[in-house]
Structures are given as structure tokens and as C-alpha cells.
Amino acid sequence: MAYITDTQADRGTHPLRAFWDMMIRAREASLNNQGRVAQIEKLNAKTDAELKEIGINREDITRYVFRDLIYI
């Protein structure tokens, strides 16, 4: 009796699967960044007094929004 092993069945090594996973990650990153840009615009629309209540300065808005990704 012969046994056949399909080495392409491993989803992690299939080229099209890797490409698809990359596209999904890029889409998720794009959606996440759109939310961050909207948050920056929302904070920029606030007055300096409103920003002071939050505890940030106008020049620190971008750093505040991306604080989980960038350490400066």
C-alpha cells in the first residue's frame, strides 16, 4: 500500500497564503492608522486649555497618539 504526503498542505509555507496574510496585516494597519489620524485631528481641534485638562501639550499630540508604538 502506498501513502502520499502533500507537503503543500502546510498553510504557513504556501506562497499565496503568505501573500494573503500580508495583505490582511496591511489592511489592519491601514485601518488602525486611519483611526490614529482621526484622533490627531480631533486633538488638534481642541483649545490649549482643553489639552491642558487632558494633560498634554499641543506639540506632544502625535507622541501621545502613537505612545504604544513609539518610545521617545
C-alpha positions, -999 to +999 in steps of 0.1 A: +000+000+000+013+035-009+009+066+011+010+101-004+021+131+017+011+165+005+038+189+016+018+219+003-009+214+028+010+234+054-007+268+053+023+286+067+045+278+037+021+282+008+031+314-011-004+325-018-014+321+019+017+341+029+007+368+004-029+368+017-018+371+053+005+400+044-025+418+027-047+413+057-020+427+081-015+457+058-053+464+057-055+462+095-025+485+099-042+510+075-074+510+094-056+514+127-036+544+113-068+560+099-081+559+135-050+575+148-050+602+122-086+610+131-076+611+168-048+636+160-072+658+141-097+657+169-070+667+195-057+694+172-092+709+171-091+713+209-080+745+226-048+747+246-069+748+278-088+716+268-055+699+260-041+710+294-071+694+311-061+661+294-025+666+304-008+670+271+008+699+252-001+707+215+034+697+204+030+663+221-002+652+204+014+629+179+036+614+205+005+609+227-015+592+200+014+568+190+026+562+225+020+525+223+042+522+192+069+547+197+090+555+227+107+589+225 
